[in-house]
Amino acid sequence: MTETTQAQGAEIARKITITTIAGKAGKWFEKLMSTPNKEMRLMQVFGFATVSKPDASEFGEFVKIHGNFRAVNLETGEITNAPQVILPNFLGQALHGALTTPDRSGPVKFAFEIGVKFDASSVTKYTYTIRDLLPVQQDDPLAAMQALIAEAGKPALEAPKEEKQPDTHQAPAKRK
């Protein structure tokens, strides 16, 4: 592999998952519970997706994404590269949708920070937090819709108020 495609010292893996980068939940859950806000950053994952394949295992449904990916463990700084990534299912489904769009040209790029936060109502007692690391694209239809909503929510301009005209007629000055 050339230096332009691999980070120096990066591990090359078959696939990137939260478990392969941050470890199993048992490894980080105790640390999560000891944080003041019960929230923790686990990893960054980014790359270029070219193909997706929905699948299922005994753990549930998932989407395997193929392409060129890199992940960074935010606790250790370890870097891993892989040709496949499995993300939390809602992210995998979103990427699958983008990859199967008929008018798509080229790979779909993405960059996320994945974390966890305590959630007493969840069966696992945690939920994933996702933060998009890429700036909003100018052709992002959701950003355009958000701008339209913001514009529609603004009050209409007030009618111009009639300005009081200054009195230009002055009395003649008194003579002494």
Contacts in CASP RR format, 6 or more apart in sequence:
PFRMAT RR
TARGET T0000
AUTHOR 0000-0000-0000
METHOD contacts of the structure
MODEL  1
MTETTQAQGAEIARKITITTIAGKAGKWFEKLMSTPNKEMRLMQVFGFAT
VSKPDASEFGEFVKIHGNFRAVNLETGEITNAPQVILPNFLGQALHGALT
TPDRSGPVKFAFEIGVKFDASSVTKYTYTIRDLLPVQQDDPLAAMQALIA
EAGKPALEAPKEEKQPDTHQAPAKRK
1 12 0 8 1.000
5 68 0 8 1.000
5 81 0 8 1.000
6 12 0 8 1.000
6 81 0 8 1.000
7 70 0 8 1.000
7 79 0 8 1.000
7 81 0 8 1.000
9 79 0 8 1.000
10 70 0 8 1.000
10 79 0 8 1.000
10 80 0 8 1.000
10 81 0 8 1.000
11 78 0 8 1.000
11 79 0 8 1.000
11 80 0 8 1.000
11 81 0 8 1.000
12 80 0 8 1.000
12 81 0 8 1.000
12 82 0 8 1.000
13 20 0 8 1.000
13 80 0 8 1.000
13 81 0 8 1.000
13 82 0 8 1.000
14 82 0 8 1.000
14 83 0 8 1.000
14 84 0 8 1.000
15 64 0 8 1.000
15 82 0 8 1.000
15 83 0 8 1.000
15 84 0 8 1.000
15 85 0 8 1.000
15 86 0 8 1.000
16 45 0 8 1.000
16 69 0 8 1.000
16 71 0 8 1.000
16 80 0 8 1.000
16 82 0 8 1.000
16 84 0 8 1.000
16 85 0 8 1.000
16 86 0 8 1.000
17 85 0 8 1.000
17 86 0 8 1.000
18 42 0 8 1.000
18 43 0 8 1.000
18 88 0 8 1.000
18 114 0 8 1.000
18 128 0 8 1.000
20 71 0 8 1.000
20 80 0 8 1.000
21 42 0 8 1.000
21 43 0 8 1.000
21 45 0 8 1.000
21 71 0 8 1.000
21 72 0 8 1.000
21 73 0 8 1.000
21 78 0 8 1.000
21 80 0 8 1.000
22 28 0 8 1.000
22 42 0 8 1.000
22 43 0 8 1.000
22 73 0 8 1.000
22 75 0 8 1.000
22 114 0 8 1.000
25 124 0 8 1.000
25 126 0 8 1.000
28 40 0 8 1.000
28 42 0 8 1.000
28 116 0 8 1.000
29 125 0 8 1.000
29 126 0 8 1.000
31 40 0 8 1.000
32 38 0 8 1.000
32 39 0 8 1.000
32 40 0 8 1.000
32 116 0 8 1.000
32 117 0 8 1.000
32 118 0 8 1.000
32 126 0 8 1.000
33 118 0 8 1.000
37 117 0 8 1.000
38 117 0 8 1.000
38 118 0 8 1.000
39 115 0 8 1.000
39 116 0 8 1.000
39 117 0 8 1.000
39 118 0 8 1.000
39 129 0 8 1.000
40 115 0 8 1.000
40 116 0 8 1.000
40 117 0 8 1.000
41 74 0 8 1.000
41 113 0 8 1.000
41 114 0 8 1.000
41 115 0 8 1.000
42 73 0 8 1.000
42 74 0 8 1.000
42 75 0 8 1.000
42 114 0 8 1.000
42 115 0 8 1.000
42 116 0 8 1.000
43 71 0 8 1.000
43 72 0 8 1.000
43 73 0 8 1.000
43 74 0 8 1.000
43 113 0 8 1.000
43 114 0 8 1.000
43 115 0 8 1.000
44 71 0 8 1.000
44 72 0 8 1.000
44 74 0 8 1.000
44 111 0 8 1.000
44 112 0 8 1.000
44 113 0 8 1.000
44 114 0 8 1.000
44 133 0 8 1.000
45 69 0 8 1.000
45 70 0 8 1.000
45 71 0 8 1.000
45 72 0 8 1.000
45 85 0 8 1.000
45 87 0 8 1.000
45 111 0 8 1.000
45 112 0 8 1.000
45 114 0 8 1.000
46 69 0 8 1.000
46 70 0 8 1.000
46 71 0 8 1.000
46 109 0 8 1.000
46 110 0 8 1.000
46 111 0 8 1.000
46 112 0 8 1.000
46 133 0 8 1.000
47 67 0 8 1.000
47 68 0 8 1.000
47 69 0 8 1.000
47 70 0 8 1.000
47 109 0 8 1.000
47 110 0 8 1.000
47 111 0 8 1.000
48 67 0 8 1.000
48 68 0 8 1.000
48 69 0 8 1.000
48 107 0 8 1.000
48 108 0 8 1.000
48 109 0 8 1.000
49 65 0 8 1.000
49 66 0 8 1.000
49 67 0 8 1.000
49 69 0 8 1.000
49 85 0 8 1.000
49 95 0 8 1.000
49 98 0 8 1.000
49 99 0 8 1.000
49 107 0 8 1.000
49 108 0 8 1.000
49 109 0 8 1.000
49 110 0 8 1.000
50 66 0 8 1.000
50 67 0 8 1.000
50 99 0 8 1.000
50 106 0 8 1.000
50 107 0 8 1.000
50 108 0 8 1.000
51 65 0 8 1.000
51 66 0 8 1.000
51 67 0 8 1.000
51 99 0 8 1.000
52 63 0 8 1.000
52 64 0 8 1.000
52 65 0 8 1.000
52 66 0 8 1.000
52 92 0 8 1.000
52 95 0 8 1.000
52 96 0 8 1.000
52 97 0 8 1.000
52 99 0 8 1.000
52 100 0 8 1.000
53 63 0 8 1.000
53 64 0 8 1.000
53 66 0 8 1.000
54 61 0 8 1.000
54 62 0 8 1.000
54 63 0 8 1.000
54 64 0 8 1.000
54 96 0 8 1.000
55 61 0 8 1.000
55 62 0 8 1.000
55 63 0 8 1.000
55 64 0 8 1.000
56 62 0 8 1.000
60 89 0 8 1.000
61 89 0 8 1.000
62 86 0 8 1.000
62 89 0 8 1.000
62 92 0 8 1.000
63 86 0 8 1.000
63 87 0 8 1.000
63 89 0 8 1.000
63 92 0 8 1.000
63 93 0 8 1.000
63 95 0 8 1.000
63 96 0 8 1.000
64 84 0 8 1.000
64 85 0 8 1.000
64 86 0 8 1.000
65 84 0 8 1.000
65 85 0 8 1.000
65 86 0 8 1.000
65 87 0 8 1.000
65 92 0 8 1.000
65 95 0 8 1.000
65 96 0 8 1.000
65 99 0 8 1.000
66 83 0 8 1.000
66 84 0 8 1.000
67 83 0 8 1.000
67 84 0 8 1.000
67 85 0 8 1.000
67 107 0 8 1.000
68 81 0 8 1.000
68 83 0 8 1.000
68 107 0 8 1.000
69 81 0 8 1.000
69 82 0 8 1.000
69 83 0 8 1.000
69 84 0 8 1.000
69 85 0 8 1.000
70 79 0 8 1.000
70 80 0 8 1.000
70 81 0 8 1.000
71 79 0 8 1.000
71 80 0 8 1.000
71 82 0 8 1.000
71 85 0 8 1.000
72 78 0 8 1.000
72 79 0 8 1.000
72 80 0 8 1.000
73 80 0 8 1.000
74 113 0 8 1.000
86 92 0 8 1.000
87 95 0 8 1.000
87 112 0 8 1.000
87 114 0 8 1.000
88 114 0 8 1.000
88 128 0 8 1.000
88 130 0 8 1.000
91 112 0 8 1.000
91 130 0 8 1.000
95 108 0 8 1.000
95 110 0 8 1.000
98 104 0 8 1.000
98 108 0 8 1.000
99 108 0 8 1.000
109 134 0 8 1.000
110 134 0 8 1.000
111 132 0 8 1.000
111 133 0 8 1.000
111 134 0 8 1.000
112 130 0 8 1.000
112 131 0 8 1.000
112 132 0 8 1.000
112 133 0 8 1.000
113 130 0 8 1.000
113 131 0 8 1.000
113 133 0 8 1.000
114 128 0 8 1.000
114 129 0 8 1.000
114 130 0 8 1.000
115 128 0 8 1.000
115 129 0 8 1.000
115 130 0 8 1.000
116 126 0 8 1.000
116 127 0 8 1.000
116 128 0 8 1.000
116 129 0 8 1.000
117 126 0 8 1.000
117 127 0 8 1.000
117 129 0 8 1.000
118 125 0 8 1.000
118 126 0 8 1.000
119 125 0 8 1.000
119 126 0 8 1.000
119 127 0 8 1.000
136 143 0 8 1.000
137 143 0 8 1.000
END
